[in-house]
Amino acid sequence: MPVHPHAVYKRFVRICRRADLPRIAFHDLRHTCATLLREAGVNVEVVSAMLGHSDIRVTLAVYSHVQPGMLEGAADAMAKVLAG
């Protein structure tokens, strides 16, 4: 059975209010999900597929910003390569 988008949003607002969370746009959940997956090291092709992007370039253009910890991970990976 189809669900009306406004009903989903109203429910989301109620959940945030009960949890004493700041009000954010529902679409921000998508951005948060993609960012957390990338921070966890999930391959960008997998994230792109989960988001339903037709091309990985879309995912990279929107979600390729560097988060704290990602630079350190890259530096550690390079150190292992050079050491070994």
HTML snippet that shows the backbone in 3Dmol.js (N, CA, C, O; Angstrom):
<script src="https://3Dmol.org/build/3Dmol-min.js"></script>
<div id="view" style="width:600px;height:400px;position:relative"></div>
<script>
const pdb = `
ATOM      1  N   MET A   1       0.850  -1.176   0.000  1.00  0.00           N
ATOM      2  CA  MET A   1       0.000   0.000   0.000  1.00  0.00           C
ATOM      3  C   MET A   1       0.898   1.242   0.000  1.00  0.00           C
ATOM      4  O   MET A   1       1.785   1.355   0.846  1.00  0.00           O
ATOM      5  N   PRO A   2       0.683   2.168  -0.929  1.00  0.00           N
ATOM      6  CA  PRO A   2       1.482   3.380  -0.995  1.00  0.00           C
ATOM      7  C   PRO A   2       1.300   4.246   0.262  1.00  0.00           C
ATOM      8  O   PRO A   2       0.230   4.282   0.871  1.00  0.00           O
ATOM      9  N   VAL A   3       2.360   4.923   0.615  1.00  0.00           N
ATOM     10  CA  VAL A   3       2.331   5.833   1.756  1.00  0.00           C
ATOM     11  C   VAL A   3       2.574   7.247   1.230  1.00  0.00           C
ATOM     12  O   VAL A   3       3.480   7.474   0.428  1.00  0.00           O
ATOM     13  N   HIS A   4       1.770   8.173   1.682  1.00  0.00           N
ATOM     14  CA  HIS A   4       1.912   9.557   1.241  1.00  0.00           C
ATOM     15  C   HIS A   4       3.171  10.162   1.872  1.00  0.00           C
ATOM     16  O   HIS A   4       3.374  10.025   3.078  1.00  0.00           O
ATOM     17  N   PRO A   5       4.017  10.828   1.080  1.00  0.00           N
ATOM     18  CA  PRO A   5       5.258  11.407   1.604  1.00  0.00           C
ATOM     19  C   PRO A   5       5.041  12.348   2.795  1.00  0.00           C
ATOM     20  O   PRO A   5       5.856  12.382   3.717  1.00  0.00           O
ATOM     21  N   HIS A   6       3.954  13.101   2.773  1.00  0.00           N
ATOM     22  CA  HIS A   6       3.710  14.030   3.879  1.00  0.00           C
ATOM     23  C   HIS A   6       3.470  13.277   5.186  1.00  0.00           C
ATOM     24  O   HIS A   6       3.884  13.735   6.251  1.00  0.00           O
ATOM     25  N   ALA A   7       2.810  12.136   5.111  1.00  0.00           N
ATOM     26  CA  ALA A   7       2.573  11.321   6.308  1.00  0.00           C
ATOM     27  C   ALA A   7       3.891  10.803   6.878  1.00  0.00           C
ATOM     28  O   ALA A   7       4.078  10.767   8.094  1.00  0.00           O
ATOM     29  N   VAL A   8       4.797  10.406   5.994  1.00  0.00           N
ATOM     30  CA  VAL A   8       6.116   9.939   6.441  1.00  0.00           C
ATOM     31  C   VAL A   8       6.853  11.080   7.129  1.00  0.00           C
ATOM     32  O   VAL A   8       7.444  10.887   8.192  1.00  0.00           O
ATOM     33  N   TYR A   9       6.822  12.255   6.534  1.00  0.00           N
ATOM     34  CA  TYR A   9       7.509  13.401   7.112  1.00  0.00           C
ATOM     35  C   TYR A   9       6.930  13.769   8.477  1.00  0.00           C
ATOM     36  O   TYR A   9       7.678  14.042   9.416  1.00  0.00           O
ATOM     37  N   LYS A  10       5.604  13.776   8.591  1.00  0.00           N
ATOM     38  CA  LYS A  10       4.981  14.105   9.879  1.00  0.00           C
ATOM     39  C   LYS A  10       5.419  13.111  10.953  1.00  0.00           C
ATOM     40  O   LYS A  10       5.701  13.498  12.087  1.00  0.00           O
ATOM     41  N   ARG A  11       5.473  11.857  10.596  1.00  0.00           N
ATOM     42  CA  ARG A  11       5.910  10.823  11.547  1.00  0.00           C
ATOM     43  C   ARG A  11       7.365  11.054  11.953  1.00  0.00           C
ATOM     44  O   ARG A  11       7.722  10.935  13.125  1.00  0.00           O
ATOM     45  N   PHE A  12       8.191  11.385  10.970  1.00  0.00           N
ATOM     46  CA  PHE A  12       9.602  11.670  11.220  1.00  0.00           C
ATOM     47  C   PHE A  12       9.756  12.838  12.191  1.00  0.00           C
ATOM     48  O   PHE A  12      10.569  12.772  13.114  1.00  0.00           O
ATOM     49  N   VAL A  13       8.989  13.895  11.993  1.00  0.00           N
ATOM     50  CA  VAL A  13       9.038  15.065  12.875  1.00  0.00           C
ATOM     51  C   VAL A  13       8.657  14.668  14.299  1.00  0.00           C
ATOM     52  O   VAL A  13       9.303  15.094  15.256  1.00  0.00           O
ATOM     53  N   ARG A  14       7.616  13.858  14.442  1.00  0.00           N
ATOM     54  CA  ARG A  14       7.201  13.406  15.781  1.00  0.00           C
ATOM     55  C   ARG A  14       8.286  12.585  16.462  1.00  0.00           C
ATOM     56  O   ARG A  14       8.543  12.754  17.654  1.00  0.00           O
ATOM     57  N   ILE A  15       8.915  11.704  15.712  1.00  0.00           N
ATOM     58  CA  ILE A  15       9.989  10.876  16.277  1.00  0.00           C
ATOM     59  C   ILE A  15      11.142  11.756  16.748  1.00  0.00           C
ATOM     60  O   ILE A  15      11.677  11.553  17.838  1.00  0.00           O
ATOM     61  N   CYS A  16      11.522  12.724  15.934  1.00  0.00           N
ATOM     62  CA  CYS A  16      12.611  13.634  16.319  1.00  0.00           C
ATOM     63  C   CYS A  16      12.241  14.434  17.566  1.00  0.00           C
ATOM     64  O   CYS A  16      13.069  14.625  18.457  1.00  0.00           O
ATOM     65  N   ARG A  17      11.003  14.897  17.622  1.00  0.00           N
ATOM     66  CA  ARG A  17      10.558  15.674  18.773  1.00  0.00           C
ATOM     67  C   ARG A  17      10.620  14.833  20.045  1.00  0.00           C
ATOM     68  O   ARG A  17      11.118  15.293  21.073  1.00  0.00           O
ATOM     69  N   ARG A  18      10.110  13.595  19.977  1.00  0.00           N
ATOM     70  CA  ARG A  18      10.130  12.702  21.146  1.00  0.00           C
ATOM     71  C   ARG A  18      11.551  12.384  21.597  1.00  0.00           C
ATOM     72  O   ARG A  18      11.808  12.219  22.790  1.00  0.00           O
ATOM     73  N   ALA A  19      12.457  12.300  20.655  1.00  0.00           N
ATOM     74  CA  ALA A  19      13.849  11.987  20.975  1.00  0.00           C
ATOM     75  C   ALA A  19      14.648  13.233  21.343  1.00  0.00           C
ATOM     76  O   ALA A  19      15.849  13.153  21.600  1.00  0.00           O
ATOM     77  N   ASP A  20      13.974  14.387  21.368  1.00  0.00           N
ATOM     78  CA  ASP A  20      14.607  15.667  21.681  1.00  0.00           C
ATOM     79  C   ASP A  20      15.767  15.969  20.729  1.00  0.00           C
ATOM     80  O   ASP A  20      16.818  16.462  21.139  1.00  0.00           O
ATOM     81  N   LEU A  21      15.549  15.662  19.460  1.00  0.00           N
ATOM     82  CA  LEU A  21      16.544  15.934  18.427  1.00  0.00           C
ATOM     83  C   LEU A  21      16.185  17.216  17.693  1.00  0.00           C
ATOM     84  O   LEU A  21      15.012  17.581  17.619  1.00  0.00           O
ATOM     85  N   PRO A  22      17.177  17.898  17.153  1.00  0.00           N
ATOM     86  CA  PRO A  22      16.870  19.114  16.400  1.00  0.00           C
ATOM     87  C   PRO A  22      16.099  18.766  15.132  1.00  0.00           C
ATOM     88  O   PRO A  22      16.241  17.670  14.590  1.00  0.00           O
ATOM     89  N   ARG A  23      15.302  19.683  14.678  1.00  0.00           N
ATOM     90  CA  ARG A  23      14.523  19.472  13.464  1.00  0.00           C
ATOM     91  C   ARG A  23      15.442  19.567  12.255  1.00  0.00           C
ATOM     92  O   ARG A  23      16.142  20.563  12.074  1.00  0.00           O
ATOM     93  N   ILE A  24      15.436  18.542  11.441  1.00  0.00           N
ATOM     94  CA  ILE A  24      16.233  18.521  10.216  1.00  0.00           C
ATOM     95  C   ILE A  24      15.325  18.105   9.062  1.00  0.00           C
ATOM     96  O   ILE A  24      14.240  17.559   9.263  1.00  0.00           O
ATOM     97  N   ALA A  25      15.788  18.371   7.884  1.00  0.00           N
ATOM     98  CA  ALA A  25      15.038  17.940   6.705  1.00  0.00           C
ATOM     99  C   ALA A  25      15.126  16.424   6.587  1.00  0.00           C
ATOM    100  O   ALA A  25      16.173  15.834   6.856  1.00  0.00           O
ATOM    101  N   PHE A  26      14.037  15.804   6.190  1.00  0.00           N
ATOM    102  CA  PHE A  26      14.001  14.350   6.047  1.00  0.00           C
ATOM    103  C   PHE A  26      15.088  13.874   5.093  1.00  0.00           C
ATOM    104  O   PHE A  26      15.706  12.834   5.320  1.00  0.00           O
ATOM    105  N   HIS A  27      15.319  14.626   4.036  1.00  0.00           N
ATOM    106  CA  HIS A  27      16.324  14.257   3.042  1.00  0.00           C
ATOM    107  C   HIS A  27      17.736  14.238   3.638  1.00  0.00           C
ATOM    108  O   HIS A  27      18.618  13.561   3.109  1.00  0.00           O
ATOM    109  N   ASP A  28      17.954  14.970   4.725  1.00  0.00           N
ATOM    110  CA  ASP A  28      19.263  14.964   5.382  1.00  0.00           C
ATOM    111  C   ASP A  28      19.635  13.573   5.879  1.00  0.00           C
ATOM    112  O   ASP A  28      20.819  13.276   6.042  1.00  0.00           O
ATOM    113  N   LEU A  29      18.650  12.718   6.120  1.00  0.00           N
ATOM    114  CA  LEU A  29      18.938  11.341   6.536  1.00  0.00           C
ATOM    115  C   LEU A  29      19.698  10.594   5.443  1.00  0.00           C
ATOM    116  O   LEU A  29      20.582   9.786   5.726  1.00  0.00           O
ATOM    117  N   ARG A  30      19.350  10.868   4.225  1.00  0.00           N
ATOM    118  CA  ARG A  30      20.031  10.234   3.091  1.00  0.00           C
ATOM    119  C   ARG A  30      21.491  10.654   3.052  1.00  0.00           C
ATOM    120  O   ARG A  30      22.380   9.824   2.863  1.00  0.00           O
ATOM    121  N   HIS A  31      21.732  11.940   3.233  1.00  0.00           N
ATOM    122  CA  HIS A  31      23.098  12.450   3.240  1.00  0.00           C
ATOM    123  C   HIS A  31      23.889  11.857   4.407  1.00  0.00           C
ATOM    124  O   HIS A  31      25.045  11.461   4.250  1.00  0.00           O
ATOM    125  N   THR A  32      23.256  11.800   5.573  1.00  0.00           N
ATOM    126  CA  THR A  32      23.913  11.236   6.752  1.00  0.00           C
ATOM    127  C   THR A  32      24.257   9.773   6.528  1.00  0.00           C
ATOM    128  O   THR A  32      25.358   9.332   6.859  1.00  0.00           O
ATOM    129  N   CYS A  33      23.328   9.028   5.973  1.00  0.00           N
ATOM    130  CA  CYS A  33      23.562   7.615   5.680  1.00  0.00           C
ATOM    131  C   CYS A  33      24.761   7.444   4.748  1.00  0.00           C
ATOM    132  O   CYS A  33      25.650   6.638   5.024  1.00  0.00           O
ATOM    133  N   ALA A  34      24.791   8.182   3.669  1.00  0.00           N
ATOM    134  CA  ALA A  34      25.882   8.074   2.706  1.00  0.00           C
ATOM    135  C   ALA A  34      27.218   8.455   3.343  1.00  0.00           C
ATOM    136  O   ALA A  34      28.229   7.788   3.120  1.00  0.00           O
ATOM    137  N   THR A  35      27.219   9.512   4.123  1.00  0.00           N
ATOM    138  CA  THR A  35      28.449   9.961   4.767  1.00  0.00           C
ATOM    139  C   THR A  35      28.958   8.923   5.763  1.00  0.00           C
ATOM    140  O   THR A  35      30.152   8.625   5.791  1.00  0.00           O
ATOM    141  N   LEU A  36      28.066   8.374   6.577  1.00  0.00           N
ATOM    142  CA  LEU A  36      28.478   7.361   7.559  1.00  0.00           C
ATOM    143  C   LEU A  36      28.993   6.096   6.874  1.00  0.00           C
ATOM    144  O   LEU A  36      29.962   5.492   7.332  1.00  0.00           O
ATOM    145  N   LEU A  37      28.353   5.700   5.790  1.00  0.00           N
ATOM    146  CA  LEU A  37      28.827   4.529   5.062  1.00  0.00           C
ATOM    147  C   LEU A  37      30.219   4.764   4.484  1.00  0.00           C
ATOM    148  O   LEU A  37      31.082   3.889   4.555  1.00  0.00           O
ATOM    149  N   ARG A  38      30.432   5.948   3.912  1.00  0.00           N
ATOM    150  CA  ARG A  38      31.757   6.257   3.362  1.00  0.00           C
ATOM    151  C   ARG A  38      32.801   6.312   4.467  1.00  0.00           C
ATOM    152  O   ARG A  38      33.914   5.819   4.283  1.00  0.00           O
ATOM    153  N   GLU A  39      32.463   6.906   5.622  1.00  0.00           N
ATOM    154  CA  GLU A  39      33.400   6.953   6.746  1.00  0.00           C
ATOM    155  C   GLU A  39      33.746   5.557   7.236  1.00  0.00           C
ATOM    156  O   GLU A  39      34.854   5.320   7.717  1.00  0.00           O
ATOM    157  N   ALA A  40      32.797   4.632   7.115  1.00  0.00           N
ATOM    158  CA  ALA A  40      33.016   3.256   7.560  1.00  0.00           C
ATOM    159  C   ALA A  40      33.811   2.452   6.532  1.00  0.00           C
ATOM    160  O   ALA A  40      34.104   1.276   6.744  1.00  0.00           O
ATOM    161  N   GLY A  41      34.152   3.088   5.434  1.00  0.00           N
ATOM    162  CA  GLY A  41      34.966   2.427   4.428  1.00  0.00           C
ATOM    163  C   GLY A  41      34.184   1.627   3.402  1.00  0.00           C
ATOM    164  O   GLY A  41      34.769   0.842   2.656  1.00  0.00           O
ATOM    165  N   VAL A  42      32.876   1.813   3.353  1.00  0.00           N
ATOM    166  CA  VAL A  42      32.069   1.109   2.363  1.00  0.00           C
ATOM    167  C   VAL A  42      32.424   1.650   0.979  1.00  0.00           C
ATOM    168  O   VAL A  42      32.506   2.860   0.773  1.00  0.00           O
ATOM    169  N   ASN A  43      32.627   0.750   0.058  1.00  0.00           N
ATOM    170  CA  ASN A  43      32.998   1.104  -1.302  1.00  0.00           C
ATOM    171  C   ASN A  43      31.981   2.071  -1.895  1.00  0.00           C
ATOM    172  O   ASN A  43      30.775   1.897  -1.720  1.00  0.00           O
ATOM    173  N   VAL A  44      32.464   3.081  -2.588  1.00  0.00           N
ATOM    174  CA  VAL A  44      31.582   4.111  -3.144  1.00  0.00           C
ATOM    175  C   VAL A  44      30.602   3.521  -4.163  1.00  0.00           C
ATOM    176  O   VAL A  44      29.503   4.050  -4.333  1.00  0.00           O
ATOM    177  N   GLU A  45      30.979   2.448  -4.833  1.00  0.00           N
ATOM    178  CA  GLU A  45      30.053   1.812  -5.776  1.00  0.00           C
ATOM    179  C   GLU A  45      28.862   1.200  -5.041  1.00  0.00           C
ATOM    180  O   GLU A  45      27.740   1.218  -5.546  1.00  0.00           O
ATOM    181  N   VAL A  46      29.108   0.662  -3.859  1.00  0.00           N
ATOM    182  CA  VAL A  46      28.027   0.088  -3.055  1.00  0.00           C
ATOM    183  C   VAL A  46      27.107   1.205  -2.554  1.00  0.00           C
ATOM    184  O   VAL A  46      25.884   1.082  -2.615  1.00  0.00           O
ATOM    185  N   VAL A  47      27.699   2.284  -2.064  1.00  0.00           N
ATOM    186  CA  VAL A  47      26.909   3.422  -1.591  1.00  0.00           C
ATOM    187  C   VAL A  47      26.067   3.974  -2.742  1.00  0.00           C
ATOM    188  O   VAL A  47      24.891   4.287  -2.560  1.00  0.00           O
ATOM    189  N   SER A  48      26.664   4.091  -3.910  1.00  0.00           N
ATOM    190  CA  SER A  48      25.957   4.598  -5.079  1.00  0.00           C
ATOM    191  C   SER A  48      24.753   3.715  -5.404  1.00  0.00           C
ATOM    192  O   SER A  48      23.671   4.221  -5.702  1.00  0.00           O
ATOM    193  N   ALA A  49      24.939   2.409  -5.348  1.00  0.00           N
ATOM    194  CA  ALA A  49      23.836   1.486  -5.628  1.00  0.00           C
ATOM    195  C   ALA A  49      22.735   1.616  -4.583  1.00  0.00           C
ATOM    196  O   ALA A  49      21.552   1.593  -4.922  1.00  0.00           O
ATOM    197  N   MET A  50      23.116   1.752  -3.315  1.00  0.00           N
ATOM    198  CA  MET A  50      22.119   1.895  -2.250  1.00  0.00           C
ATOM    199  C   MET A  50      21.294   3.162  -2.424  1.00  0.00           C
ATOM    200  O   MET A  50      20.096   3.175  -2.144  1.00  0.00           O
ATOM    201  N   LEU A  51      21.943   4.231  -2.890  1.00  0.00           N
ATOM    202  CA  LEU A  51      21.254   5.502  -3.070  1.00  0.00           C
ATOM    203  C   LEU A  51      20.451   5.547  -4.369  1.00  0.00           C
ATOM    204  O   LEU A  51      19.661   6.463  -4.592  1.00  0.00           O
ATOM    205  N   GLY A  52      20.666   4.549  -5.216  1.00  0.00           N
ATOM    206  CA  GLY A  52      19.927   4.505  -6.476  1.00  0.00           C
ATOM    207  C   GLY A  52      20.458   5.443  -7.537  1.00  0.00           C
ATOM    208  O   GLY A  52      19.739   5.802  -8.470  1.00  0.00           O
ATOM    209  N   HIS A  53      21.720   5.848  -7.402  1.00  0.00           N
ATOM    210  CA  HIS A  53      22.306   6.723  -8.416  1.00  0.00           C
ATOM    211  C   HIS A  53      22.590   5.915  -9.674  1.00  0.00           C
ATOM    212  O   HIS A  53      23.043   4.774  -9.593  1.00  0.00           O
ATOM    213  N   SER A  54      22.328   6.496 -10.823  1.00  0.00           N
ATOM    214  CA  SER A  54      22.544   5.809 -12.089  1.00  0.00           C
ATOM    215  C   SER A  54      24.020   5.773 -12.467  1.00  0.00           C
ATOM    216  O   SER A  54      24.436   4.969 -13.301  1.00  0.00           O
ATOM    217  N   ASP A  55      24.800   6.642 -11.854  1.00  0.00           N
ATOM    218  CA  ASP A  55      26.220   6.745 -12.184  1.00  0.00           C
ATOM    219  C   ASP A  55      26.998   7.055 -10.919  1.00  0.00           C
ATOM    220  O   ASP A  55      26.583   7.890 -10.115  1.00  0.00           O
ATOM    221  N   ILE A  56      28.111   6.393 -10.745  1.00  0.00           N
ATOM    222  CA  ILE A  56      28.941   6.588  -9.549  1.00  0.00           C
ATOM    223  C   ILE A  56      29.443   8.031  -9.449  1.00  0.00           C
ATOM    224  O   ILE A  56      29.736   8.511  -8.354  1.00  0.00           O
ATOM    225  N   ARG A  57      29.540   8.720 -10.583  1.00  0.00           N
ATOM    226  CA  ARG A  57      30.008  10.114 -10.561  1.00  0.00           C
ATOM    227  C   ARG A  57      29.065  11.015  -9.782  1.00  0.00           C
ATOM    228  O   ARG A  57      29.502  11.988  -9.167  1.00  0.00           O
ATOM    229  N   VAL A  58      27.788  10.703  -9.803  1.00  0.00           N
ATOM    230  CA  VAL A  58      26.818  11.478  -9.025  1.00  0.00           C
ATOM    231  C   VAL A  58      27.133  11.337  -7.541  1.00  0.00           C
ATOM    232  O   VAL A  58      27.168  12.324  -6.806  1.00  0.00           O
ATOM    233  N   THR A  59      27.359  10.114  -7.114  1.00  0.00           N
ATOM    234  CA  THR A  59      27.675   9.854  -5.709  1.00  0.00           C
ATOM    235  C   THR A  59      28.954  10.571  -5.309  1.00  0.00           C
ATOM    236  O   THR A  59      29.010  11.212  -4.259  1.00  0.00           O
ATOM    237  N   LEU A  60      29.961  10.465  -6.127  1.00  0.00           N
ATOM    238  CA  LEU A  60      31.240  11.107  -5.817  1.00  0.00           C
ATOM    239  C   LEU A  60      31.111  12.624  -5.777  1.00  0.00           C
ATOM    240  O   LEU A  60      31.742  13.277  -4.946  1.00  0.00           O
ATOM    241  N   ALA A  61      30.309  13.184  -6.656  1.00  0.00           N
ATOM    242  CA  ALA A  61      30.149  14.637  -6.695  1.00  0.00           C
ATOM    243  C   ALA A  61      29.451  15.150  -5.443  1.00  0.00           C
ATOM    244  O   ALA A  61      29.774  16.231  -4.950  1.00  0.00           O
ATOM    245  N   VAL A  62      28.503  14.385  -4.932  1.00  0.00           N
ATOM    246  CA  VAL A  62      27.707  14.849  -3.789  1.00  0.00           C
ATOM    247  C   VAL A  62      28.310  14.445  -2.455  1.00  0.00           C
ATOM    248  O   VAL A  62      28.255  15.210  -1.492  1.00  0.00           O
ATOM    249  N   TYR A  63      28.887  13.244  -2.390  1.00  0.00           N
ATOM    250  CA  TYR A  63      29.296  12.683  -1.099  1.00  0.00           C
ATOM    251  C   TYR A  63      30.792  12.413  -0.991  1.00  0.00           C
ATOM    252  O   TYR A  63      31.198  11.536  -0.228  1.00  0.00           O
ATOM    253  N   SER A  64      31.607  13.131  -1.721  1.00  0.00           N
ATOM    254  CA  SER A  64      33.040  12.832  -1.697  1.00  0.00           C
ATOM    255  C   SER A  64      33.832  13.728  -0.756  1.00  0.00           C
ATOM    256  O   SER A  64      35.062  13.680  -0.755  1.00  0.00           O
ATOM    257  N   HIS A  65      33.155  14.544   0.043  1.00  0.00           N
ATOM    258  CA  HIS A  65      33.883  15.416   0.958  1.00  0.00           C
ATOM    259  C   HIS A  65      34.655  14.574   1.975  1.00  0.00           C
ATOM    260  O   HIS A  65      34.240  13.471   2.331  1.00  0.00           O
ATOM    261  N   VAL A  66      35.762  15.106   2.426  1.00  0.00           N
ATOM    262  CA  VAL A  66      36.630  14.389   3.356  1.00  0.00           C
ATOM    263  C   VAL A  66      36.163  14.643   4.783  1.00  0.00           C
ATOM    264  O   VAL A  66      35.969  15.787   5.192  1.00  0.00           O
ATOM    265  N   GLN A  67      35.987  13.566   5.527  1.00  0.00           N
ATOM    266  CA  GLN A  67      35.568  13.645   6.923  1.00  0.00           C
ATOM    267  C   GLN A  67      36.770  13.424   7.831  1.00  0.00           C
ATOM    268  O   GLN A  67      37.745  12.791   7.426  1.00  0.00           O
ATOM    269  N   PRO A  68      36.710  13.940   9.060  1.00  0.00           N
ATOM    270  CA  PRO A  68      37.783  13.667  10.008  1.00  0.00           C
ATOM    271  C   PRO A  68      37.947  12.158  10.154  1.00  0.00           C
ATOM    272  O   PRO A  68      36.965  11.422  10.244  1.00  0.00           O
ATOM    273  N   GLY A  69      39.171  11.718  10.176  1.00  0.00           N
ATOM    274  CA  GLY A  69      39.437  10.292  10.298  1.00  0.00           C
ATOM    275  C   GLY A  69      39.746   9.647   8.957  1.00  0.00           C
ATOM    276  O   GLY A  69      40.497   8.674   8.892  1.00  0.00           O
ATOM    277  N   MET A  70      39.167  10.189   7.881  1.00  0.00           N
ATOM    278  CA  MET A  70      39.427   9.617   6.565  1.00  0.00           C
ATOM    279  C   MET A  70      40.859   9.898   6.128  1.00  0.00           C
ATOM    280  O   MET A  70      41.504   9.047   5.517  1.00  0.00           O
ATOM    281  N   LEU A  71      41.352  11.089   6.440  1.00  0.00           N
ATOM    282  CA  LEU A  71      42.734  11.416   6.084  1.00  0.00           C
ATOM    283  C   LEU A  71      43.715  10.540   6.854  1.00  0.00           C
ATOM    284  O   LEU A  71      44.714  10.074   6.307  1.00  0.00           O
ATOM    285  N   GLU A  72      43.414  10.327   8.130  1.00  0.00           N
ATOM    286  CA  GLU A  72      44.288   9.480   8.937  1.00  0.00           C
ATOM    287  C   GLU A  72      44.284   8.052   8.402  1.00  0.00           C
ATOM    288  O   GLU A  72      45.326   7.400   8.349  1.00  0.00           O
ATOM    289  N   GLY A  73      43.113   7.572   8.009  1.00  0.00           N
ATOM    290  CA  GLY A  73      43.017   6.226   7.440  1.00  0.00           C
ATOM    291  C   GLY A  73      43.824   6.097   6.167  1.00  0.00           C
ATOM    292  O   GLY A  73      44.492   5.087   5.946  1.00  0.00           O
ATOM    293  N   ALA A  74      43.763   7.128   5.325  1.00  0.00           N
ATOM    294  CA  ALA A  74      44.533   7.115   4.088  1.00  0.00           C
ATOM    295  C   ALA A  74      46.026   7.166   4.381  1.00  0.00           C
ATOM    296  O   ALA A  74      46.813   6.479   3.729  1.00  0.00           O
ATOM    297  N   ALA A  75      46.414   7.971   5.352  1.00  0.00           N
ATOM    298  CA  ALA A  75      47.828   8.049   5.733  1.00  0.00           C
ATOM    299  C   ALA A  75      48.320   6.711   6.294  1.00  0.00           C
ATOM    300  O   ALA A  75      49.433   6.284   5.988  1.00  0.00           O
ATOM    301  N   ASP A  76      47.503   6.056   7.104  1.00  0.00           N
ATOM    302  CA  ASP A  76      47.879   4.740   7.647  1.00  0.00           C
ATOM    303  C   ASP A  76      48.018   3.711   6.535  1.00  0.00           C
ATOM    304  O   ASP A  76      48.944   2.900   6.547  1.00  0.00           O
ATOM    305  N   ALA A  77      47.107   3.742   5.580  1.00  0.00           N
ATOM    306  CA  ALA A  77      47.162   2.803   4.463  1.00  0.00           C
ATOM    307  C   ALA A  77      48.438   3.014   3.640  1.00  0.00           C
ATOM    308  O   ALA A  77      49.091   2.054   3.232  1.00  0.00           O
ATOM    309  N   MET A  78      48.780   4.281   3.405  1.00  0.00           N
ATOM    310  CA  MET A  78      49.998   4.581   2.637  1.00  0.00           C
ATOM    311  C   MET A  78      51.243   4.134   3.412  1.00  0.00           C
ATOM    312  O   MET A  78      52.185   3.603   2.824  1.00  0.00           O
ATOM    313  N   ALA A  79      51.243   4.349   4.718  1.00  0.00           N
ATOM    314  CA  ALA A  79      52.386   3.918   5.539  1.00  0.00           C
ATOM    315  C   ALA A  79      52.575   2.407   5.460  1.00  0.00           C
ATOM    316  O   ALA A  79      53.707   1.927   5.400  1.00  0.00           O
ATOM    317  N   LYS A  80      51.482   1.661   5.460  1.00  0.00           N
ATOM    318  CA  LYS A  80      51.566   0.193   5.352  1.00  0.00           C
ATOM    319  C   LYS A  80      52.128  -0.220   3.989  1.00  0.00           C
ATOM    320  O   LYS A  80      52.951  -1.130   3.895  1.00  0.00           O
ATOM    321  N   VAL A  81      51.672   0.462   2.941  1.00  0.00           N
ATOM    322  CA  VAL A  81      52.144   0.145   1.598  1.00  0.00           C
ATOM    323  C   VAL A  81      53.644   0.409   1.487  1.00  0.00           C
ATOM    324  O   VAL A  81      54.389  -0.404   0.940  1.00  0.00           O
ATOM    325  N   LEU A  82      54.075   1.549   2.011  1.00  0.00           N
ATOM    326  CA  LEU A  82      55.487   1.932   1.912  1.00  0.00           C
ATOM    327  C   LEU A  82      56.381   1.084   2.805  1.00  0.00           C
ATOM    328  O   LEU A  82      57.555   0.880   2.498  1.00  0.00           O
ATOM    329  N   ALA A  83      55.833   0.593   3.904  1.00  0.00           N
ATOM    330  CA  ALA A  83      56.620  -0.201   4.833  1.00  0.00           C
ATOM    331  C   ALA A  83      56.789  -1.637   4.344  1.00  0.00           C
ATOM    332  O   ALA A  83      57.681  -2.355   4.797  1.00  0.00           O
ATOM    333  N   GLY A  84      55.941  -2.039   3.436  1.00  0.00           N
ATOM    334  CA  GLY A  84      55.923  -3.377   3.172  1.00  0.00           C
ATOM    335  C   GLY A  84      56.185  -4.233   2.145  1.00  0.00           C
ATOM    336  O   GLY A  84      56.043  -5.445   2.300  1.00  0.00           O
TER     337      GLY A  84
END
`;
const viewer = $3Dmol.createViewer("view");
viewer.addModel(pdb, "pdb");
viewer.setStyle({}, {cartoon: {color: "spectrum"}});
viewer.zoomTo();
viewer.render();
</script>
